């Protein structure tokens, strides 16, 4: 049985693509053709029940082409899955980041928060290897969250911060962001390959490709 998170045991199309060793478009094609029975969310994105993907993986139809498919590699080299905390008030970004990582072969464990206050709580609970952060959010904004992280020297050293922002045309915000000193800044809309490469690089920098900040 495929390991999943959530009471409904639904997985993203990105993760399904990684498991099957195919591209995201192939998964969507299988859903459209009825080979995989997916569930479409109100947002328009698809989720696949774990039991359904298990069923499909066992079919002769899938296995007949298995020899021609190469599994996508995880970013992690020591057996520990990278833990990634995404703090963004846009649910579409949550889906985009997780799907992009799934297709890109990054077998990461994700937790999502919609504001800076909830993000602070998850940093202490989840102990992420990487924080992916928006700036313009309710409660505690991204700039304040970075400032709080920087006050904890050990945390700042062990957990890189990647900011993905749509505020590139707001000069004052960008000036304050550069002063805050995140480890990397990407501008929305960001291309999936650029996102994956940046995340890989930051995880490698923090030590053992995402194994830092454990415990």
C-alpha angles and dihedrals in degrees: 000000000000113000113241141168127233135049093269094052093228123157131199124253087242093058090044089054091053093048092049094042093235138109126273092251090057091055091049090048091053090051093049092048092049096244088119121033107221134179119233115216124216087256089062095249122125131236127189124213109239092231090054093053090047088054093049093047089057095052123105088230092066097038094050089073098034095103090062095053124085119206116243114242127242120236090232121089104184103053098265117116113230112250113222124189115199116197110188132128091219111088089198089065090053090056094043095051095046093045093047091052091047093053091042091057097249104142095200132158110234135204120181131207128182100208140027096253093056088044092058090053092050092049089061095041103037099033095210124206089214134024118208108194143185120207107212104064139133124258103013111012125219095260092055091046091055091049091053091049092051090056088066102067096192093048092047090051096048102038116055117209121222115190119203108187142169092202096092091121093054103088098192093049092049091048091053090045093054089049090052088060110219115184093245139002126207126181126228126277090046124184114240095235091052090049093050094047092049093049092048091050093050093047090051092049093053090059137278093013097290102338094109124103092035120158 
